[in-house]
C-alpha cells in the first residue's frame, strides 16, 4: 500500500479496479482542514486522462507493471504480433487497442510491451521514430506566405506537415506523442 501523499509522477497504482500511472500531483493544505491530494492520472487500460481527488493519508494499492522489450513482427489482420527476442514467445494485441501506435510501427521495430498480472496493457513507443517519406507535395518557390511546410505521407500511412526542403524517399524523425515532424533522421 502507498500513502497518496507519497505518490510521484511515473508511479503506477490500482484504485477501484483500474490501473493508473501518475502524471502530475498537487498537494493542497489549508488551515484547519485535511490535506487534499489531486492526482492527474492516465488509465493504463483505456488511455483516458483524468483527475482523482484523495484526502491526505488515504492509501492505494501499488501496481507492479511489467515492461518487456519485444519486436514487432507483422500484422495478422485484426491484431499485431510481437515477439520476445529472449524467449521467442509471441503475443497478439488487437488493432483496436493500438490505433495510435500503428501509425509509427514498422516491421522488426523494438517496442516496450506493458502488462499487469498477465493482462497486456499496451505498447510504449520511443519518443521519436525514423520513417521514410513515400509521398510528398512539390515545393513551390516563393510559397512561404503562410507557413513554410507541405503535406507528406510516410511509409506507415501517417500524413503530416513537413518543411519545404524535405523530399520523397528521405528519412525523417516523427514525434510519437503528437505525430509531428521533428527533424531529419
N, C-alpha and C positions, 0 to 999 in steps of 0.2 A: 504494500500500500504506500502511496505517495501523498503527502500533505500538499494541497493545491498551492499553498504559499511557496513551495519549493519547485514548482514547475518551471521549465526553461524552454525557449524555442528549440524545436527538434525532438523534444520528449514525446514518446508515444504512451497513451493510456487508454483504458477501457472505461466507458461510462454508459449505463443504460443499454447494454448490448451493442454498442457502437465502438469502433476503434478510431481514435483521433491522434493527430500529430499537432503539437503546439506551434503556432506561427508567431503569436505575439501575446504579451501578458501585461495587464495593468493591475496594480495593487492600489486600492483607494481606502485610506483610513481617515475617518473624521472623528472628532471628539465625541465621546460617549456612545459610539456605535461600533459594531463589529466590523472588521475589515471585509471589504467587498473585493473579490478577485474576479476580474473579467478576462477570459481567455479566448483569444481568436484561434480557431482550430480548423483543420481540414479533416473531413471524414474520409478515412482511407478506403472504405468500401464504395462510396458513391462519388467522392471527389468534391462534395459540396463544402464550401467555406462558410462558417457561421461563428457566432459568439456565444459562449457559455458563461453563466454567472454563478459563482460559488460564494459562500461565506468563508471567512478565514478559519482554518482548522479542518475544513472538510477533507475527506480522503477519497482518492480514486485508485483503482487497480492499475498497476503498471502493465503495459502490454509489451511483450518481447517480440518485436517484429524481426523476422529472419530475412536477411538480404543475401542473395546468391548471384554471382556473375554467371550469365547464361548467354548463349549465342542464338541469334535469330536465324532459323533455318529456312522456313518457307511459309507460304500462305496456303492452307489446306482447303480454302473455300469459305467456310464460315468461322474459321479460327486461325490463329497464328501459332506456329510450332517453334518452341525454344528448346535448346539442349544444354545441359550442364557438361562442360568440357572435361571435368574430372571424373564423373561417374557415368557419363553418357546417357543419363536419364533424360527423357523427353517429356515436355508438358505442352498442353494446348491451352491457349487463352482465347476466349471468344472475341470476335471483332467488335461486338457491341461495347465491350469494356475498354477497347483500345483505339477508339475513333481518332483521338488527337495524336496519339503516339505513332499511328500508322503513317502519318504524313512525313515522318522523319526516319523510318526504319528501312534499311536495305538489307538484303540477304547477307549473312555472315557478320553482321554488326554485333558487338558485345553490349549487353544491357544488364541492368540490375533488376532482378525479379524479386518483389517483396511478397512475403507470405506471413500469415499468423495462424499458428496451430494447424498447419496443413492447408489452410484456405489461401488461395492465390489472390492477393490484393491488387496487383498491377505491375507495371513496368516503370522503372525510374530511368529516364534518359539522361545522357550527358548534357551539360549546359548548351553546348553548340555542336552541330554536326556538319560535316562536309558533304555537300550534294552537288551533282553535276547539272548545269543548266541545259535543258533539252530543247526549249523553245524560248525565243526572245524577240521582242519587237525591235525593229531597227532604230537606231538613234538618229534623230533629225537635227541637223546642225542649226543652232540658234533656238532650239526648243527648250529654253530654260526660263520662260516667263513665270511659270507657276512653281514647278519643282523639277529638279534635275534627276528624275527617275522614270523608269519604264516598267511595263509588266513582263514577267518571266515565269516560266514553268520549269520545275526541277524534276529529276528522274523518278521521284516518288509520287508525282502528281500534284504537289503543293504549288499553288500560284502565289507569287509575292511581287513586291516592288523592289527593283534593284537600280543602282546608279547607271547612268548612260554608258559608261565605259565597259560594262560587263557584256560579254558576247556569248553566243551559243557555244556549247561544249567546254565552258570554263567551270572550274570547281569554286564554289562559294561556301562560306560559313553561314549557317542559319541558326538563329537563337531558338531553342526548343520551347522556351517559356511563352513567347508571343508569335513565333513563326515569321519573324522579320529578318531581313538581310543584316549580317553582322560584319562581313568583310570577305576578302579573297582567301581561299584555302592555300 
